[in-house]
Amino acid sequence: MKRMSFANAAVLLVAFLLGYTALLIFFENRIIYYPSPFPEGMWDAKSRGLEVEDVYFKTDDGLRLHGWYVPAPTPNPKASATFLFFHGNAGNITHRLENVQLLRERGWNVFIFDYRGYGKSEGKPTEKGIYLDSLAAYEFLRKDKKVPVERLFLFGRSLGGVCAVHVAASRPAAGIILESTFTSARDMAREMFPILPVAPFIRTKFDSIQKISNIKIPKLFLHAPEDSIVPYSLGRKLFESAPEPKSFYDIIGADHNDALYAGGEKYFQAIEDFVNGAGKRKQERDF
């Protein structure tokens, strides 16, 4: 039996890599989105001590989405701030119960919703679709909940940062908070598949780095230097591309999914300082 030549082995390796790349591109959306549709999740928020208001609203393309509006404890002067929370690519809103609860305990209103295909929301996720979903959630807060612009903060985590940036690029807000997010889909593809030619061929853009250059509202970036999923370097690159006013906070000791715990009080204090600072800047501009 003849041994395989180096040339033949190289051809087989290249063919394998190209075939694997083609599969990744073909199943692109399945790699990006990991929704947990209802009834997956922990839907009894009350058993966790959290009172939520079930909310349903429509997108411009006619889908019915679901979310939770969680008002701050009253009376509380900090409740003047309302967060529109854009979650990451996996699970559904029930997997962010503790996140919502801790923000509420700091005295803020929170509206968290599921993109299409997640939780109780209709449809299947796509880039265009989650942008429509995010804009619909924003419009719900502005029109149905009557949240004024100067009290509305966009909070995007991981993939949700892409949605928050998209909304901020075309809608006014008091400020935007971007946690553990990235520059673009192609940059992430290069990080995830460094030896495969995936990046040039993917259809998804998630081009936050291009959009953020035109966002003038105050911006807070939060990222863990040891993040093992979204590279810290991409968070810094996005920050560096953003115009002032902006600030960056390192979540020391955290990975991608444990900022709430590893970040501790300093993490929440950084958010509170940003919210208060954005309000102060607004008053100074008005004056």
C-alpha positions in Angstrom: 0.0 0.0 0.0 1.5 3.3 -1.1 1.8 6.1 1.4 -0.1 9.3 0.7 2.1 12.0 -0.8 2.5 15.3 1.0 0.8 17.0 -2.0 -2.2 14.7 -1.9 -2.5 15.2 1.9 -2.4 18.9 1.4 -5.1 18.8 -1.2 -7.3 16.7 1.1 -6.7 19.1 4.0 -7.6 22.1 1.9 -10.7 20.4 0.6 -11.7 19.5 4.1 -11.2 23.1 5.3 -13.1 24.5 2.4 -15.9 22.1 2.9 -16.1 22.9 6.6 -16.1 26.6 5.8 -19.0 26.1 3.4 -21.0 24.3 6.1 -20.3 27.2 8.6 -21.5 29.7 6.0 -24.6 27.6 5.1 -25.6 27.2 8.8 -24.7 30.8 9.6 -27.8 31.7 11.5 -27.8 28.5 13.5 -24.3 29.4 14.7 -25.1 32.9 15.6 -28.5 32.5 17.3 -29.3 30.0 20.1 -32.9 30.9 21.0 -34.8 29.1 23.8 -38.5 29.2 22.8 -41.3 29.0 25.3 -41.8 27.0 27.5 -38.0 26.7 28.0 -36.9 28.9 30.9 -38.1 30.0 34.3 -41.2 31.9 33.6 -42.5 32.3 37.1 -40.7 35.5 37.9 -42.9 36.0 41.0 -41.4 32.9 42.7 -38.0 34.7 42.4 -39.5 37.8 44.1 -39.8 39.8 40.9 -43.0 41.5 39.9 -43.1 41.8 36.1 -45.7 43.2 33.6 -46.2 40.9 30.6 -46.0 43.0 27.5 -46.8 42.2 23.8 -46.1 44.5 20.9 -45.8 44.4 17.1 -42.9 44.9 14.8 -43.1 46.8 11.5 -43.2 43.5 9.6 -46.2 42.3 11.7 -44.7 39.9 14.3 -45.9 39.7 17.8 -43.1 40.0 20.4 -43.1 39.5 24.1 -41.2 41.3 26.9 -41.3 42.1 30.6 -41.6 45.6 31.9 -40.2 45.8 35.5 -40.8 49.1 37.3 -38.4 50.2 40.0 -39.5 50.0 43.7 -41.4 53.2 44.6 -40.9 55.8 45.9 -37.3 56.1 44.5 -35.7 59.2 42.9 -33.5 57.0 40.8 -36.5 55.5 39.0 -36.2 58.5 36.6 -33.9 56.2 34.5 -35.4 53.4 32.4 -33.2 50.8 30.8 -34.1 49.2 27.5 -32.2 45.9 27.8 -31.0 44.0 24.7 -29.9 40.5 25.8 -27.4 38.2 24.1 -27.7 35.5 21.5 -28.7 32.5 23.7 -31.7 31.6 25.9 -34.5 34.1 26.5 -35.5 36.8 28.9 -36.1 34.4 31.8 -32.4 33.6 31.8 -31.7 37.3 32.7 -34.0 37.4 35.7 -31.2 38.0 38.1 -29.7 40.7 35.9 -33.0 42.5 35.8 -33.6 42.1 39.5 -30.2 43.6 40.4 -30.7 46.6 38.1 -34.2 47.1 39.6 -32.8 47.0 43.1 -30.5 49.8 42.2 -33.7 51.9 41.6 -34.1 51.7 37.8 -37.0 50.7 35.6 -36.1 47.8 33.2 -37.8 46.7 29.9 -36.4 43.5 28.6 -37.8 41.7 25.5 -37.2 38.7 23.4 -36.2 38.9 19.8 -38.2 37.0 17.2 -37.9 33.2 17.8 -36.9 33.7 21.5 -39.2 32.9 24.4 -42.8 33.8 23.5 -41.9 36.0 20.5 -43.0 34.9 17.0 -40.7 34.3 14.0 -37.1 33.3 13.5 -34.1 35.5 14.2 -32.2 37.2 11.4 -30.0 40.3 11.4 -32.7 42.4 9.7 -35.3 40.9 12.0 -33.7 41.6 15.3 -33.1 45.2 14.2 -36.8 45.6 13.6 -37.5 44.0 16.9 -35.2 46.4 18.7 -36.7 49.4 17.1 -40.2 48.1 18.0 -39.2 47.7 21.6 -37.9 51.3 21.6 -41.1 52.6 20.2 -43.1 50.7 22.7 -41.3 52.4 25.6 -41.6 55.8 24.0 -45.2 55.6 22.9 -46.9 53.1 25.3 -44.9 53.7 28.5 -44.3 57.4 27.7 -40.6 57.2 28.7 -39.0 60.6 27.8 -35.8 60.5 25.8 -33.8 62.1 28.6 -34.6 59.2 30.9 -34.2 56.3 28.4 -30.9 54.4 28.4 -30.0 51.6 25.9 -28.3 48.7 27.5 -26.8 46.1 25.1 -25.0 43.0 26.3 -22.9 40.8 23.9 -25.0 40.4 20.7 -27.4 42.8 22.3 -24.8 45.5 22.0 -25.2 45.3 18.2 -29.0 46.0 18.6 -28.4 48.9 21.0 -26.0 50.5 18.6 -28.4 50.1 15.7 -31.2 51.8 17.7 -28.9 54.6 18.9 -27.8 55.3 15.3 -31.4 56.4 14.4 -33.2 57.1 17.7 -32.5 59.6 20.5 -31.7 58.4 24.0 -30.1 59.7 27.2 -27.1 57.3 26.8 -26.0 53.8 25.7 -24.3 51.1 27.8 -22.4 48.4 25.8 -21.2 45.4 27.8 -18.9 42.7 26.4 -19.8 43.5 22.8 -17.8 43.6 19.5 -17.1 45.6 16.3 -18.6 43.5 13.5 -19.6 39.9 12.6 -16.5 39.6 10.3 -14.2 40.6 13.1 -15.8 37.9 15.3 -15.6 35.4 12.6 -11.8 36.0 12.2 -11.4 35.5 16.0 -13.5 32.4 16.1 -12.2 30.7 12.9 -8.7 32.2 12.4 -7.5 29.6 9.9 -10.8 29.4 7.9 -11.8 31.9 5.2 -15.2 32.4 6.8 -15.2 36.2 7.4 -15.3 37.4 3.7 -18.3 35.2 2.9 -20.7 35.6 5.8 -23.9 37.5 5.1 -24.4 38.9 8.6 -22.8 42.3 9.1 -23.4 43.5 12.6 -21.4 46.5 11.6 -21.4 48.3 15.0 -18.0 49.9 14.3 -19.3 51.8 11.3 -22.6 52.9 13.1 -21.0 54.0 16.3 -18.9 56.7 14.7 -22.1 58.7 14.3 -23.5 58.2 17.8 -23.1 61.4 19.8 -24.9 60.5 23.0 -22.9 59.5 26.2 -21.5 56.0 25.9 -20.3 53.5 28.6 -18.3 50.4 27.6 -17.9 47.5 30.0 -15.7 44.6 29.2 -13.7 41.9 31.0 -10.0 41.7 30.0 -10.3 37.9 30.4 -13.4 37.5 28.3 -13.1 34.1 26.6 -16.0 34.6 24.1 -15.9 38.2 22.9 -12.3 39.3 22.8 -11.5 42.3 24.9 -9.5 43.7 22.0 -12.8 44.0 20.0 -14.5 45.9 22.8 -11.6 48.3 23.0 -11.6 48.7 19.2 -15.2 49.6 19.3 -14.6 52.1 22.1 -11.7 53.7 20.2 -13.9 54.2 17.2 -16.7 56.0 19.2 -16.8 59.7 19.5 -16.9 61.5 22.8 -18.5 61.5 25.3 -17.4 58.0 26.2 -15.9 56.0 29.0 -14.5 52.4 29.4 -14.7 50.2 32.5 -12.7 47.0 32.9 -14.7 44.3 34.7 -11.7 42.8 36.6 -11.9 39.1 37.4 -14.9 38.4 35.2 -15.3 36.2 32.1 -18.1 36.7 29.5 -21.1 35.6 31.5 -20.4 36.5 35.1 -20.0 40.2 35.3 -22.9 40.5 37.8 -21.0 38.4 40.3 -17.3 39.0 39.5 -17.9 42.7 38.9 -19.7 43.2 42.2 -20.5 46.6 43.7 -17.9 48.4 41.5 -19.6 47.2 38.4 -22.9 48.6 39.4 -21.4 51.8 40.7 -19.8 52.3 37.3 -23.2 52.1 35.7 -24.8 54.4 38.3 -22.1 57.0 37.9 -22.6 56.9 34.1 -26.4 57.3 34.4 -26.0 60.2 36.9 -23.3 61.8 34.7 -25.4 61.6 31.6 -28.2 63.3 33.4 -25.9 66.0 34.6 -24.5 66.6 31.1 -28.1 67.0 29.8 -28.9 69.6 32.5 -25.7 71.5 31.6 -26.6 71.5 27.9 -30.2 72.7 28.6 -28.8 75.5 30.8 
